[in-house]
Amino acid sequence: MSSSVLITGANRGVGLALARHYHAAGWAVIGVCRSGGEEAAELRDIAETLIEGIDVTRKEDVTRLKQELAGRRLDLLINNAGLLQDEVLGELDFDSIRTQMEINAYAPLRVTETLLDNLGEGAKVANITSRMGSIADNDSGGRYGYRASKAALNAFGKSLAVDLKPRGIAVAQIHPGYVQTRMVNFGGMISAEEAATGIAQRIEALTLENSGGFWHSNGETLPW
């Protein structure tokens, strides 16, 4: 029986590259996305199961996700869905900051908690975060909503690692790198495929002993 991986935000960018990677490795891919239609065309060919129309910030949508996965074991949960917006001091958009907190921090925590019954001993959770969530590494300022939301995600992930260790579930916070995706207008330094390969390597190396860490996809340990 093949291992199973659930990926949120799986219809494009890093999420789609991860779906490709795990599909090629023989995993059963469960792709979750908010938008269906043409945006999910390739994912539809890759995923064993495609669950569309899931807004991970909505309790009722995440509850529906749980219902559709009732009784199914997940070996790996990748919380990938995210949003990057910019704010300028003096003209801060607090609605934007709030939205980024909902998507980047609260949603991964909600999804993980909701799917706990699907995550048995030996399962892993990977939160796709950002080094911009590092307080120690912030020497350029700005990006208030994105930085704060990813810092919150890192804190949530660390607590999840502590709380899930007795259940035999390991948790990692992984920065994919500066990736050539729509999120950054395709101006990144590495391809989504390169990022997915690095993320998968970090997940493979994840154990209960190193659970809770914060890593770059290239293997570098990042400062909190």
C-alpha positions as CSV (number, residue, x, y, z in Angstrom):
1,M,0.0,0.0,0.0
2,S,1.5,3.3,-1.0
3,S,2.2,6.2,1.4
4,S,-0.3,9.1,1.3
5,V,0.4,12.8,1.3
6,L,-2.1,15.7,1.6
7,I,-0.9,19.0,0.1
8,T,-2.9,22.2,0.5
9,G,-2.5,24.9,-2.2
10,A,-1.6,22.1,-4.5
11,N,-2.8,23.5,-7.8
12,R,0.2,25.7,-8.6
13,G,3.7,26.8,-7.6
14,V,5.5,24.9,-4.9
15,G,2.4,22.9,-4.0
16,L,2.0,21.6,-7.5
17,A,5.8,20.8,-7.7
18,L,5.4,18.9,-4.5
19,A,2.5,17.0,-5.9
20,R,4.6,16.1,-9.0
21,H,7.5,15.0,-6.8
22,Y,5.5,12.7,-4.6
23,H,3.4,11.3,-7.5
24,A,6.7,10.4,-9.3
25,A,7.9,8.7,-6.1
26,G,4.9,6.5,-6.0
27,W,2.9,8.2,-3.2
28,A,-0.9,8.6,-3.3
29,V,-1.3,12.4,-3.6
30,I,-4.3,14.1,-2.1
31,G,-4.4,17.5,-3.6
32,V,-6.4,20.2,-1.9
33,C,-7.1,23.6,-3.5
34,R,-9.5,26.5,-3.3
35,S,-9.8,27.0,-7.1
36,G,-10.8,24.2,-9.5
37,G,-11.3,24.4,-13.2
38,E,-8.4,25.1,-15.5
39,E,-6.1,26.0,-12.5
40,A,-6.3,22.5,-11.3
41,A,-6.0,20.8,-14.7
42,E,-2.5,19.3,-14.1
43,L,-3.2,18.5,-10.5
44,R,-6.3,16.5,-11.6
45,D,-4.0,14.2,-13.6
46,I,-1.5,13.8,-10.8
47,A,-3.6,13.5,-7.7
48,E,-5.2,10.2,-6.7
49,T,-7.7,12.4,-4.9
50,L,-8.5,16.0,-5.7
51,I,-10.6,18.0,-3.2
52,E,-11.5,21.3,-4.7
53,G,-13.3,24.4,-3.3
54,I,-11.5,24.2,0.1
55,D,-10.8,27.6,1.6
56,V,-8.5,26.6,4.5
57,T,-9.5,29.7,6.5
58,R,-13.2,28.6,6.7
59,K,-14.1,26.1,9.5
60,E,-16.9,24.6,7.4
61,D,-14.6,23.9,4.5
62,V,-11.9,22.2,6.7
63,T,-14.7,20.2,8.3
64,R,-15.8,19.0,4.9
65,L,-12.2,18.1,4.2
66,K,-12.2,15.9,7.3
67,Q,-15.5,14.3,6.3
68,E,-14.1,13.4,2.8
69,L,-11.0,11.8,4.4
70,A,-12.9,9.9,7.1
71,G,-11.1,6.7,7.9
72,R,-8.1,7.4,5.7
73,R,-4.6,7.5,7.0
74,L,-2.3,10.4,6.1
75,D,1.4,9.6,6.3
76,L,2.3,13.2,5.5
77,L,0.5,16.5,5.7
78,I,2.0,19.5,3.9
79,N,0.5,22.8,4.9
80,N,1.5,24.8,1.8
81,A,-1.3,27.3,1.1
82,G,-0.1,30.8,1.7
83,L,-0.4,34.5,0.8
84,L,2.2,37.2,0.5
85,Q,1.2,40.9,0.5
86,D,3.1,44.0,1.2
87,E,2.4,46.9,3.6
88,V,4.1,50.3,3.9
89,L,4.6,51.9,7.4
90,G,2.4,54.9,7.5
91,E,-0.2,53.3,5.2
92,L,-0.6,49.9,6.9
93,D,-3.6,47.9,5.6
94,F,-4.7,45.9,8.7
95,D,-7.2,44.0,6.7
96,S,-4.3,42.7,4.6
97,I,-2.4,41.8,7.7
98,R,-5.4,40.0,9.2
99,T,-5.9,38.0,6.0
100,Q,-2.3,36.9,5.9
101,M,-2.6,35.8,9.5
102,E,-5.7,33.8,8.7
103,I,-4.1,32.0,5.7
104,N,-0.5,31.6,6.7
105,A,-0.8,30.9,10.4
106,Y,-4.3,30.1,11.6
107,A,-5.2,27.8,8.7
108,P,-2.3,25.4,9.0
109,L,-3.1,25.0,12.7
110,R,-6.8,24.5,12.0
111,V,-6.1,21.9,9.2
112,T,-3.6,20.0,11.4
113,E,-5.9,19.9,14.4
114,T,-8.9,18.9,12.3
115,L,-7.1,16.0,10.6
116,L,-5.5,14.6,13.8
117,D,-7.5,11.4,13.6
118,N,-5.9,10.8,10.1
119,L,-2.4,11.3,11.4
120,G,-1.3,8.1,13.2
121,E,2.1,7.1,14.7
122,G,4.9,7.7,12.3
123,A,3.1,10.4,10.4
124,K,4.8,13.8,9.6
125,V,3.6,17.4,9.3
126,A,5.5,19.9,7.2
127,N,4.6,23.6,7.5
128,I,5.8,25.6,4.5
129,T,7.0,28.7,6.2
130,S,9.5,31.5,5.3
131,R,12.8,32.8,6.7
132,M,10.9,36.1,6.7
133,G,9.2,34.7,9.8
134,S,12.6,34.7,11.6
135,I,12.9,37.6,14.0
136,A,16.6,37.2,14.3
137,D,17.1,37.3,10.6
138,N,15.0,40.5,10.0
139,D,17.4,43.2,8.9
140,S,15.2,44.8,6.2
141,G,11.9,45.5,8.0
142,G,8.6,45.8,6.1
143,R,6.3,43.0,5.1
144,Y,4.5,43.3,8.4
145,G,1.7,40.8,7.7
146,Y,3.8,38.2,6.0
147,R,6.6,38.3,8.6
148,A,4.2,38.2,11.6
149,S,2.1,35.4,10.1
150,K,5.1,33.2,9.3
151,A,6.5,33.9,12.8
152,A,3.2,32.8,14.2
153,L,3.2,29.7,12.1
154,N,6.7,28.9,13.4
155,A,5.4,29.2,17.0
156,F,2.4,27.1,16.2
157,G,4.6,24.4,14.6
158,K,7.0,24.3,17.5
159,S,4.1,23.7,19.9
160,L,2.6,21.1,17.6
161,A,5.9,19.3,17.6
162,V,5.9,19.2,21.4
163,D,2.3,18.2,21.7
164,L,2.4,15.5,18.9
165,K,5.6,13.9,19.9
166,P,3.9,11.5,22.4
167,R,1.7,10.4,19.5
168,G,4.8,9.6,17.4
169,I,4.1,12.5,14.9
170,A,7.0,14.7,13.8
171,V,6.6,18.4,12.7
172,A,8.9,20.6,10.7
173,Q,8.9,24.3,9.6
174,I,10.5,24.5,6.1
175,H,11.5,27.6,4.2
176,P,11.4,26.6,0.5
177,G,13.8,29.3,-0.7
178,Y,13.3,32.3,-3.0
179,V,11.2,30.4,-5.5
180,Q,10.1,31.5,-9.0
181,T,6.4,31.5,-8.4
182,R,3.5,33.8,-9.0
183,M,3.8,34.9,-5.3
184,V,6.9,36.9,-6.2
185,N,6.1,37.6,-9.8
186,F,8.4,34.7,-10.9
187,G,11.4,36.7,-9.8
188,G,12.9,34.0,-7.5
189,M,16.3,32.3,-7.5
190,I,15.3,28.7,-7.8
191,S,12.6,26.8,-9.6
192,A,9.6,25.3,-7.8
193,E,10.9,21.8,-8.7
194,E,14.2,22.6,-7.0
195,A,12.3,23.8,-3.9
196,A,10.1,20.7,-3.9
197,T,13.2,18.4,-4.0
198,G,14.8,20.2,-1.1
199,I,11.6,20.2,0.9
200,A,11.1,16.5,0.3
201,Q,14.7,15.9,1.5
202,R,14.1,17.8,4.7
203,I,10.9,15.8,5.3
204,E,12.7,12.6,4.7
205,A,15.3,13.6,7.3
206,L,12.6,14.6,9.8
207,T,12.4,12.4,12.9
208,L,11.0,12.6,16.4
209,E,14.4,13.5,17.6
210,N,14.7,16.7,15.4
211,S,11.0,17.5,15.4
212,G,10.1,21.1,15.8
213,G,13.0,22.6,13.8
214,F,13.1,25.4,11.4
215,W,15.0,24.7,8.2
216,H,15.8,26.1,4.8
217,S,15.0,23.6,2.0
218,N,18.8,23.4,1.3
219,G,19.3,21.9,4.8
220,E,20.4,25.1,6.6
221,T,19.1,25.5,10.1
222,L,17.4,28.9,10.4
223,P,17.3,31.2,13.4
224,W,14.1,31.9,15.2
